Amino acid sequence: MADDLGTWPPEQARVLLDALQQAGLSPKARRTREGISVTVDDAEADQAHRTLVANMDAIAQAARAKQQPRQPKSRQPQKSRRDTSDRSLSSSRLGSMSKPLLILVIGTILALVIPPARIPILVFTVAALVYVLGKQAQNGEGSGGRGGGRGL
């Protein structure tokens, strides 16, 4: 029969297993959904509990070291950063395209409402679109910086 020492997060289980092995015990570890389950034989249970209590500070330090990661290993923060940058890029593109879209919509509505002046309105609309898009490209506000930078 085996005595259960509990289920531990991987960092803490590693420290516990090292301490138990240094004490001359033979612990068994099994990965579960909750963490690492550590057990020892019943004959070694008393000594294992004493070793566990004696090394609680080192085990707790392993937990604190986990809370202060050296490098972000979690995929979630990267994804949220990516979502935030995608949102800002999308809103930037939408903001830069709002004037040309507005000109296009107004020109189309005017061309439909005033049929005799349809051709001059459409020509003026196209000219205004070209002018606004050219200005945006000149100022670097264009679609993703495709060659229309300020340094040219």
SVG drawing of the C-alpha trace seen along z (x, -y; Angstrom):
<svg xmlns="http://www.w3.org/2000/svg" viewBox="-33 -68 54 70">
<polyline fill="none" stroke="black" stroke-width="0.4" points="0.0,0.0 1.2,-3.5 0.9,-6.6 -0.2,-9.7 1.8,-12.9 -0.7,-15.0 -0.9,-16.5 1.6,-19.3 2.3,-21.7 5.2,-20.5 7.8,-23.0 7.0,-22.1 6.8,-18.3 10.3,-18.5 11.7,-20.0 9.7,-17.5 10.9,-14.5 14.5,-15.7 14.3,-16.1 12.7,-12.6 15.3,-11.0 18.1,-12.7 16.6,-11.3 17.1,-7.8 13.4,-7.3 11.9,-6.0 8.9,-8.3 6.6,-7.6 5.2,-10.5 2.2,-10.4 0.9,-13.2 -2.8,-14.0 -5.0,-16.8 -4.6,-18.6 -0.7,-18.3 1.8,-15.7 0.6,-13.1 3.4,-12.0 3.3,-8.7 5.7,-6.6 5.5,-3.1 3.8,-2.8 7.1,-1.7 8.6,-5.0 5.6,-7.2 6.7,-8.6 10.2,-9.6 8.6,-11.0 6.3,-13.3 9.2,-14.4 11.2,-15.2 8.2,-17.0 7.9,-19.2 11.6,-19.9 11.6,-21.0 8.4,-23.1 10.4,-26.3 12.2,-25.1 8.9,-23.8 7.2,-27.2 10.1,-29.0 9.5,-26.9 5.9,-28.1 7.0,-31.7 9.5,-31.3 6.7,-30.0 4.7,-33.2 7.6,-35.3 8.3,-33.7 11.6,-34.5 9.9,-34.4 6.3,-34.4 5.5,-30.8 1.8,-31.1 0.1,-31.4 -2.7,-33.5 -0.8,-36.8 0.7,-36.5 -2.7,-36.0 -4.2,-38.9 -1.3,-41.1 -1.8,-39.9 -5.5,-40.6 -4.8,-44.1 -2.3,-44.9 -4.8,-43.5 -7.5,-45.7 -5.4,-48.8 -4.2,-48.0 -7.8,-47.4 -9.0,-50.6 -6.1,-52.4 -7.0,-51.1 -10.6,-51.8 -9.7,-55.4 -7.5,-55.9 -10.2,-54.6 -13.1,-56.5 -12.5,-59.7 -12.3,-57.8 -15.4,-55.7 -17.3,-58.8 -16.4,-60.5 -17.4,-57.5 -20.8,-57.1 -21.6,-60.8 -20.6,-60.9 -22.6,-57.8 -25.7,-59.2 -25.4,-62.5 -25.0,-60.8 -28.2,-58.8 -30.2,-61.8 -29.1,-64.2 -29.3,-62.3 -28.4,-65.2 -25.1,-65.8 -24.2,-62.2 -21.0,-62.1 -19.5,-65.3 -20.3,-64.1 -18.7,-60.7 -15.6,-62.4 -15.3,-64.8 -15.8,-61.8 -13.0,-59.8 -10.7,-62.9 -11.4,-63.5 -10.7,-59.9 -7.4,-60.0 -6.4,-63.3 -7.3,-62.0 -5.6,-58.6 -2.5,-60.4 -2.4,-62.7 -2.7,-59.7 0.1,-57.8 2.2,-61.0 1.6,-61.3 2.2,-57.6 -1.4,-56.9 -2.1,-54.6 -2.8,-50.9 -0.1,-49.3 2.8,-51.3 3.1,-49.8 5.9,-52.1 4.2,-55.4 6.5,-56.6 7.6,-60.1 11.2,-59.5 10.5,-59.2"/>
</svg>
